[in-house]
Amino acid sequence: MKHFPIALAIVLSLYGGAFTQNPVENHKHIRHLVNGRDHSGVIKELRALNRSDPKAYVEADYDYLMARAAESSGSIALAMEQYQGVVDRDSVLGGYALRRLAHISRSTGNLTLERMYLHKLLLFFPDSLLAGSALLRLANNTFESGNYGETIRILNGGTLAANAIDRSKEREVRALLGESYLRSGQSVHARDVFTQLLDTIPTPSQPDDVAVAAAKSLDLLDGGNEKTAPRLVEAEHLERAHIYQFNRDFAAAKLHLDAVIAANANGESVANAIFLIGRGQVQQSEFAAAVNSFERILEQYSETAPAKDSLLQVASAYGRLSRSRESIARYQQYIDKYPADEKLDR
């Protein structure tokens, strides 16, 4: 467990002088065992210290360190026993112990027990630095338990903001709220949340995972499914296709691009959609399919803007297929048609 040495640092910094019998040597030896990730050695040493001076052992919160060592070695029962002891005697590390108990409960699939420990952490340590993450985890717990109404209540309560959650998680929190609305049948609220998430992508040219989740949920709300895109205006189809394609969900992107092609008589729009499909096929190393897409543009939409880049793309795709003659011919065609183009060096 990568944070195990931190447990030692916390304990030693708070209670470095608690032991009366060679405390410096005790701490030095324990630190050596922790740094070497010798969890069984740490447990053995701490048990010996507990037998020799149980009062100092408890005063130094070494039971918390024992619990971390036991958890790291897979001795879950011992870990939970020691963590619970830390909580029961109102240690300053009680909040951390409750967090670890909640984590163990979750890892074993016991969401009810995890929820109990999270509630205790929030009740007894409301001002702790752990409170924000605990409340967010509680919201995820209720969502995973199917209690979407409670998830909505937690996320709309304002307490998350008061506990200063990591700003990088704000969009994930909003996505969880939207999904909770969706699963509880509150489609209007869900649509508002998901639409806002798409309107506020931090870097529009690089849509994040939250944008993908929002787009998928909006597809469902708009009547789409895994095989058919919903009926949308062209701009919305292209927006969602871009989100999917950037995140390499090429199948979902193609559904929207196919919808543009099927519903549009505008040659420029159709050519642009076919070009994006071809680019997706190249990214998936489906070069034969990409050739067909780019050649279609050159044959049917040769006067559109995408036709220019299609020449370079199809030449490259032919090269990937070891069809040198066709590749050279397309490159030569590009040189002849665009003799002053900045890409000519390629």
Wavefront OBJ file of the C-alpha trace (Angstrom):
o trace
v 0.000 0.000 0.000
v 1.768 3.134 -1.257
v 0.562 5.425 1.560
v 1.629 3.079 4.346
v 4.788 5.060 5.239
v 2.561 8.131 5.663
v 0.818 6.367 8.537
v 4.169 6.032 10.275
v 4.982 9.678 9.656
v 1.675 10.780 11.175
v 2.083 8.621 14.243
v 5.726 9.435 14.876
v 5.295 13.168 14.327
v 2.434 13.316 16.831
v 3.759 10.909 19.426
v 7.444 10.538 18.833
v 8.377 10.559 22.532
v 5.712 8.316 24.039
v 7.847 5.273 24.732
v 10.127 5.303 27.720
v 12.230 2.270 26.870
v 14.693 3.190 24.112
v 12.096 5.236 22.190
v 14.595 6.411 19.592
v 15.690 2.861 18.808
v 12.054 1.704 18.736
v 11.066 4.364 16.236
v 14.176 3.820 14.133
v 13.572 0.091 13.922
v 9.890 0.510 13.074
v 10.697 3.076 10.399
v 13.213 0.682 8.881
v 10.569 -2.064 8.739
v 7.978 0.272 7.232
v 10.350 1.596 4.588
v 11.188 -1.986 3.688
v 7.462 -2.810 3.474
v 8.010 -5.590 5.969
v 4.402 -5.574 7.163
v 4.671 -8.775 9.167
v 7.787 -7.401 10.859
v 5.957 -4.191 11.756
v 3.085 -6.185 13.267
v 5.484 -8.360 15.272
v 7.405 -5.354 16.605
v 4.266 -3.430 17.530
v 2.794 -6.430 19.321
v 5.976 -6.680 21.355
v 5.783 -2.978 22.193
v 2.134 -3.365 23.203
v 3.017 -6.204 25.575
v 5.908 -4.307 27.138
v 4.120 -0.986 27.568
v 0.430 -1.066 26.526
v -0.265 2.419 27.868
v 2.468 4.043 25.802
v 1.449 1.920 22.806
v -2.082 3.316 22.918
v -1.007 6.868 23.734
v 1.225 6.829 20.680
v -1.622 5.638 18.424
v 0.509 2.697 17.362
v -2.674 0.686 16.974
v -3.380 2.805 13.883
v 0.014 1.886 12.466
v -0.653 -1.746 13.368
v -3.943 -1.537 11.468
v -2.258 -0.103 8.373
v 0.359 -2.854 8.442
v -2.325 -5.516 8.877
v -4.391 -4.060 6.026
v -1.351 -3.964 3.764
v -0.565 -7.613 4.527
v -4.148 -8.728 3.919
v -4.983 -9.368 7.584
v -8.337 -7.623 7.283
v -9.839 -8.837 10.560
v -6.838 -7.578 12.550
v -6.870 -4.296 10.641
v -10.553 -3.651 11.346
v -10.112 -4.556 15.013
v -7.243 -2.098 15.416
v -8.971 0.676 13.451
v -12.075 0.251 15.582
v -9.948 0.554 18.717
v -8.598 3.869 17.427
v -12.168 5.107 16.900
v -13.508 3.837 20.250
v -10.979 5.745 22.348
v -11.544 9.055 20.510
v -8.067 9.246 19.061
v -7.094 12.240 16.950
v -6.638 9.682 14.179
v -10.220 8.481 14.547
v -11.319 10.118 11.293
v -8.542 8.416 9.376
v -9.442 5.091 10.983
v -13.089 5.512 9.949
v -11.995 6.288 6.407
v -9.932 3.090 6.287
v -12.824 1.072 7.748
v -15.113 2.487 5.066
v -12.555 1.654 2.378
v -12.206 -1.949 3.567
v -15.978 -2.349 3.682
v -16.299 -1.082 0.127
v -13.510 -3.345 -1.122
v -15.355 -6.361 0.275
v -18.618 -5.303 -1.363
v -20.379 -4.306 1.856
v -21.892 -0.959 0.842
v -24.153 -0.856 3.894
v -21.216 -1.088 6.291
v -19.253 1.430 4.253
v -22.168 3.823 4.471
v -22.293 3.437 8.261
v -18.610 4.329 8.656
v -18.918 7.303 6.305
v -21.870 8.639 8.287
v -19.832 8.301 11.490
v -16.896 10.136 9.940
v -19.142 13.012 8.858
v -20.923 13.090 12.228
v -17.876 13.079 14.493
v -15.366 14.855 12.209
v -17.451 17.360 10.183
v -14.578 19.838 9.909
v -11.959 17.268 8.979
v -10.039 17.494 5.722
v -11.530 14.069 5.033
v -15.139 15.287 5.164
v -15.412 16.427 1.535
v -14.104 13.192 0.046
v -16.197 11.177 2.519
v -19.378 12.980 1.479
v -18.581 12.475 -2.200
v -17.944 8.787 -1.583
v -21.238 8.602 0.330
v -23.021 10.007 -2.734
v -21.390 7.344 -4.912
v -22.305 4.689 -2.346
v -26.002 5.591 -2.423
v -25.907 5.695 -6.221
v -24.306 2.244 -6.407
v -26.943 1.033 -3.942
v -29.724 2.281 -6.222
v -30.898 5.002 -3.837
v -30.859 7.774 -6.435
v -33.087 10.092 -4.414
v -30.579 10.099 -1.569
v -27.732 10.714 -4.020
v -29.590 13.748 -5.355
v -30.202 14.998 -1.823
v -26.507 14.708 -0.933
v -25.262 16.368 -4.119
v -27.787 19.211 -3.932
v -27.238 19.833 -0.229
v -24.424 22.330 -0.648
v -22.260 20.491 1.873
v -19.857 19.276 -0.791
v -18.979 22.846 -1.706
v -18.639 23.736 1.981
v -16.125 20.923 2.396
v -14.081 22.219 -0.568
v -13.909 19.114 -2.706
v -11.163 18.892 -5.267
v -12.150 21.338 -8.026
v -11.110 18.754 -10.618
v -13.989 16.573 -9.450
v -16.725 19.167 -9.952
v -17.684 17.886 -13.406
v -17.737 14.289 -12.141
v -20.071 15.382 -9.343
v -22.396 17.072 -11.840
v -22.346 13.970 -14.044
v -23.291 11.810 -11.070
v -26.153 14.189 -10.284
v -27.382 14.049 -13.881
v -27.240 10.267 -13.955
v -29.148 10.126 -10.672
v -31.868 12.347 -12.128
v -31.991 10.160 -15.226
v -32.316 6.899 -13.298
v -34.961 8.340 -10.992
v -37.091 9.394 -13.952
v -36.464 13.137 -13.677
v -35.597 13.573 -17.334
v -35.981 17.370 -17.464
v -33.466 17.906 -14.657
v -31.177 15.278 -16.166
v -31.214 16.980 -19.556
v -30.402 20.346 -17.990
v -27.371 18.905 -16.187
v -26.014 17.001 -19.192
v -26.527 19.931 -21.559
v -24.656 22.207 -19.166
v -21.785 19.717 -19.010
v -21.453 19.778 -22.806
v -21.661 23.571 -22.845
v -18.860 23.905 -20.288
v -16.217 21.462 -21.529
v -12.923 22.988 -20.240
v -11.165 22.506 -23.586
v -13.807 22.060 -26.323
v -11.295 20.656 -28.779
v -10.412 17.959 -26.241
v -13.685 16.750 -24.660
v -13.208 14.798 -21.430
v -14.706 11.532 -20.151
v -17.514 13.468 -18.474
v -18.507 14.890 -21.847
v -18.704 11.351 -23.243
v -20.967 10.254 -20.393
v -23.155 13.335 -20.871
v -23.409 12.765 -24.623
v -24.410 9.119 -24.146
v -27.102 10.083 -21.647
v -28.430 12.804 -23.955
v -28.524 10.272 -26.792
v -30.779 8.088 -24.642
v -32.976 11.027 -23.652
v -33.297 12.012 -27.313
v -34.443 8.533 -28.345
v -31.201 6.966 -29.513
v -29.747 3.567 -28.663
v -26.623 1.500 -29.331
v -27.623 0.936 -32.959
v -29.350 4.177 -33.923
v -28.538 7.828 -33.363
v -31.361 10.080 -32.174
v -32.936 12.596 -34.523
v -31.025 15.840 -34.072
v -30.037 18.884 -36.068
v -26.754 18.590 -37.915
v -24.767 20.720 -35.465
v -25.706 18.507 -32.541
v -24.862 15.348 -34.479
v -21.426 16.754 -35.304
v -20.829 17.940 -31.734
v -21.539 14.513 -30.276
v -19.595 12.762 -33.047
v -16.564 14.909 -32.185
v -16.875 14.051 -28.487
v -17.050 10.338 -29.213
v -14.345 10.294 -31.864
v -11.853 12.244 -29.747
v -12.350 9.679 -26.986
v -12.035 6.789 -29.469
v -15.640 5.647 -29.274
v -15.713 5.322 -33.039
v -18.897 3.259 -33.239
v -20.928 5.930 -31.425
v -19.341 8.676 -33.526
v -20.202 6.850 -36.764
v -23.874 6.594 -35.775
v -24.093 10.385 -35.658
v -22.058 10.866 -38.824
v -24.198 8.325 -40.683
v -27.265 10.267 -39.536
v -25.814 13.453 -41.058
v -25.166 11.637 -44.326
v -28.647 10.086 -44.442
v -30.539 13.276 -43.639
v -28.532 15.825 -45.635
v -28.559 16.775 -49.292
v -25.804 19.323 -48.795
v -22.688 17.939 -50.466
v -20.290 19.797 -48.185
v -21.923 18.412 -45.021
v -22.026 14.877 -46.390
v -18.405 15.027 -47.525
v -17.323 16.335 -44.114
v -19.159 13.491 -42.352
v -17.638 10.859 -44.646
v -14.193 12.377 -44.100
v -14.574 12.119 -40.328
v -15.651 8.488 -40.681
v -12.541 7.868 -42.766
v -10.350 9.501 -40.144
v -11.861 7.237 -37.514
v -11.158 4.210 -39.673
v -7.519 5.284 -40.028
v -7.235 5.634 -36.247
v -8.497 2.061 -35.946
v -6.020 0.873 -38.621
v -8.939 -0.069 -40.890
v -7.122 1.215 -43.952
v -9.159 -0.629 -46.593
v -12.377 0.867 -45.216
v -10.696 4.270 -45.015
v -9.713 4.039 -48.696
v -13.352 3.458 -49.609
v -14.450 6.482 -47.577
v -11.877 8.877 -49.024
v -12.337 7.597 -52.584
v -16.073 8.147 -52.224
v -15.423 11.805 -51.448
v -13.081 12.150 -54.427
v -15.613 10.539 -56.763
v -18.846 12.110 -55.530
v -17.825 15.330 -53.777
v -14.640 16.362 -55.561
v -15.439 20.077 -55.379
v -15.934 20.198 -51.619
v -13.338 21.298 -49.063
v -12.839 17.779 -47.604
v -11.787 16.499 -51.042
v -8.399 18.202 -50.725
v -7.401 16.472 -47.506
v -8.991 13.242 -48.740
v -6.320 13.055 -51.444
v -3.545 13.017 -48.871
v -5.425 10.666 -46.578
v -6.203 8.117 -49.276
v -2.617 8.246 -50.555
v -1.381 7.468 -47.053
v -3.954 4.690 -46.603
v -2.911 3.052 -49.880
v 0.687 3.177 -48.640
v -0.331 1.409 -45.413
v -1.894 -1.313 -47.561
v 1.361 -1.647 -49.598
v -0.463 -0.487 -52.726
v 2.387 1.743 -53.858
v 1.139 2.468 -57.359
v -2.192 3.847 -56.147
v -0.472 5.756 -53.363
v 1.985 7.452 -55.737
v -0.822 8.303 -58.154
v -2.823 10.077 -55.468
v 0.212 11.989 -54.222
v 0.979 13.064 -57.781
v -2.616 14.139 -58.229
v -2.315 16.275 -55.116
v 0.907 17.901 -56.378
v -0.654 18.666 -59.754
v -3.854 20.082 -58.292
v -2.320 22.094 -55.447
v 1.199 23.075 -56.629
v 1.539 25.936 -54.122
v 0.084 24.172 -51.094
v 1.950 24.342 -47.783
v 1.644 20.576 -47.353
v 3.455 19.852 -50.614
v 6.659 18.749 -48.874
v 4.841 15.697 -47.572
l 1 2 3 4 5 6 7 8 9 10 11 12 13 14 15 16 17 18 19 20 21 22 23 24 25 26 27 28 29 30 31 32 33 34 35 36 37 38 39 40 41 42 43 44 45 46 47 48 49 50 51 52 53 54 55 56 57 58 59 60 61 62 63 64 65 66 67 68 69 70 71 72 73 74 75 76 77 78 79 80 81 82 83 84 85 86 87 88 89 90 91 92 93 94 95 96 97 98 99 100 101 102 103 104 105 106 107 108 109 110 111 112 113 114 115 116 117 118 119 120 121 122 123 124 125 126 127 128 129 130 131 132 133 134 135 136 137 138 139 140 141 142 143 144 145 146 147 148 149 150 151 152 153 154 155 156 157 158 159 160 161 162 163 164 165 166 167 168 169 170 171 172 173 174 175 176 177 178 179 180 181 182 183 184 185 186 187 188 189 190 191 192 193 194 195 196 197 198 199 200 201 202 203 204 205 206 207 208 209 210 211 212 213 214 215 216 217 218 219 220 221 222 223 224 225 226 227 228 229 230 231 232 233 234 235 236 237 238 239 240 241 242 243 244 245 246 247 248 249 250 251 252 253 254 255 256 257 258 259 260 261 262 263 264 265 266 267 268 269 270 271 272 273 274 275 276 277 278 279 280 281 282 283 284 285 286 287 288 289 290 291 292 293 294 295 296 297 298 299 300 301 302 303 304 305 306 307 308 309 310 311 312 313 314 315 316 317 318 319 320 321 322 323 324 325 326 327 328 329 330 331 332 333 334 335 336 337 338 339 340 341 342 343 344 345 346
